C-alpha cells in the first residue's frame, strides 16, 4: 500500500504554492519564504510527532500488544495512521477511569474507544467520522432469566465504573421504576468475573468485547439491548486538532474502499466489514423503537390488567432491535409466513450483486436461488423450525448471485407470533456472507491433508534413518570387540610376563592402556545396550519390578560388602512390559543410586510406586550427591555426565538407555534433585500399554 502524504507534507506543499503565487515584486522574497518552508519541513520531519496513547484492556477493540503497543481493531487502525503520518506512539497503560483522567489533564494525547455523548463533548474533542458503530448488551449466567428490561427488577448488574453503560443503565432503571443494583468494577475482566462468582446476576458490556468475553467466561447474551452509540478517538479539550484531522482524513478514505486497510482490520479481528457506517435512517429508526419501548413499559405500569400482552409485545420489540443491530453490516429479511412475501434490506441485495431498488423476493423464488444440492436441507430446516420441531433456525448454503456465481451464506432467523392463538406470522432474520470463511476452511483442510502426508513421509524417513543408524552402531560396536579383546589380552600378557621388570614409567603406561581398554569395553557394551533398546521388538509380559529391584540391590551389596546402605523396596510393583528391557531400566537406575551414595555416611535407597492420570510407575529415591537442575536437560543424552570422572566414574550411557526403553513402552522419565541432597528418578508407564513395538 503506497504511503499517503502526511499532514506536515500537505501543509508544506500548500505554503510553497502560496509563496510562488504571491504577487511580490521581488523574487528574493519568494525564495526566502520557500527556504523558510523547507527549513520548517526539515525540522518537523527530523523530529516525528510523539503521541502518548492511553491503552486499557477492552479486546477486541483495544488492548496492549506483545511489546505494549496498541493492538485490537482500534489499536491496529491507529498504528497504521501513525505509520502514514510518521507519528511515534508512546503507549500509556491505564484502567478506564484513569485513562479519562489522564486525557483530561493532558498526561496523554489520545485515547481510543471513546463513545460520544454530550457530557464527554464538554471535556474532550472528537473527530468527525466514527471509527466503529457500537451498542451494548447484558450478558447473564445460564441460570438467570433476562428476556426484557422488566426482568432487571431486584437484579445485580456489574458495570465498568465511569462507562457510558453505567450512566445509561442508571437512567433507564430510574425511568422504569425498577429496583436493581449497579455494581461498579475497575475492568471488564473484574465485571465478568463478578457474574461467574455469583456476586452479580448480569454484566453490561459493549457487544464487541462482550461477545468475546462471554464465551471465555461461559455467559450468554440476553435479549436486553441498549445504548446504540458511535466510537471515536478523543483528545483533551482544545488539544490535538491535527491528530483528529489526520484520523478523519484516513477514515474517510478507508471507509470508501471495501478493500482498504480498515476493512482488512475488521476481517482480521473477526468482524464483518461489508458496512461499518450505520445509515442515519437506522439511528432515527432505532430512536423511534427505543421511544416506543419506553411508552410501552409506561403503559404497562399504568394498566396492570394488560401486563401479559404488553410484556409479549415488548419482548418482540427487543428481539427485533437485537436482530437489527446484529444486521447492521449484514442482509436483513422480514418474511411473511402467511403470504410468502419478503422484505429485504439493501445490503442483502448488494451482497448478491442485485440492484437494491428493483430487487424483490418471495420465499419460493428465494429457494430457486439456492444450490440444488443445498435446497432440500434448507427446506427441511425451515419447515422443522416453523413447525416447532427445532429450537432455532440456522443453516449454511450456497446462493446464486446476479452474475451466476455461487456464494456461501449463513442464514439465521426467529419467528414472531402476534395473534391471540400464538400462530407463527412472520420471520425476522439475517443473511451473512461467509464465502471468504468457506474458502479459507477449504484451503485449511487441503493444507492439513498435505501436511499429514508430508509428516507421514518424513516420519517414515526418520524411522528408516534411525533403524539404519542403530544397525550401524550395532555393527561398529560388534566389530570393535575383536581388536579390543586382542589389545586387552596382549596387555595382560605384558603385565604378567614383564610386569615385575618394567620401569615405573612403562608400568604406568601399561596401566593406562588397561584402564582405557576397560573403559572402551564399557562404552561398547553401553552402545550395544542402547542399540538393542531401540532395535529389538517388545515382548510384553507381566514384569515384577519389586523382584528385579531386590535382586539387583543384593548383587550390588555382595560386590561391596564393606558398604552399609539402607534399602527399601515397595511390594506389588508389577507392570506390563518387556522384562529384559525393564530389567535394564531397573539396573541402570539402581546402579546410579548405589554409585552416587558412595560418599554419603548414612546412605539410603528407596524404590516405591508413583501414579498420575493415565500412568503408573515407580521411583528410585536416594540421598546421595544429587545434581543441579539447571543442567537437567543433559541427563538423558548419550555420553553426557554431570559429575567429573574422578568423583564418580561412568560413561554416560545408562540414563539414555533408560529413557529410550521407557519411551518405547509409551511412557516417560522425570528427574528431580538438589546438590548434596539426593535425587528422584521416576519411570511413568501408561496404564494401557501400546500394542506395537515401535
Protein Blocks (a to p, Z undefined) as FASTA:
>chain_A
ZZdddfklmmmmmmmmmmmmpccfbfklmmmmmmmmmmmmmmmmmmccddddddddddfk
bccdfkopaedjklmmmmmmmmmnopacddddddfklmmmmmmnopambdghiacdfklm
mmpccdfbdfbdcdddddddfkbccfbfklmgopacdddehiaklmmmmmmmmmnopacd
ddddfbfklmmmmmmnopambdcddfklmmmmmmmnopacdfbdghiadddddddehiak
lmmmmmmmmmmmmmmpmkbmklmmmmmnopafkbmbdcfklmmmmmmmmmmmmmmmmmmm
mmmmlmmmmmmmmmmmmmmmmmmmmmmmcccddddfknopacddfklmmmnopafklgcc
dfklmmmmpcfklmmmmmmmmmmmmnopafbdcdddddddfkopacddddddddddfbfn
opafbdcdddddfklmmmmmmmmmmmmmmmmmmmmmmmmmmmmmmmmmmmmmmmmmmmmm
mmmmmmmmmmmmmmmmmmmmpcfklmmmmmmmmmmmmmmmmmmmmmmmmmmmmmpccddd
dddfklmmmmmmmmmmmmmmmbccdddddehiacdddfklmmmmmmmmmmmmmmmmmmpm
bgcddddddddehiacdddddfbebpafklmmmmmpghiafbdfklmgcehlmmmmmmmm
mmmnopacdddddehiapaddddddfbacfbfZZ
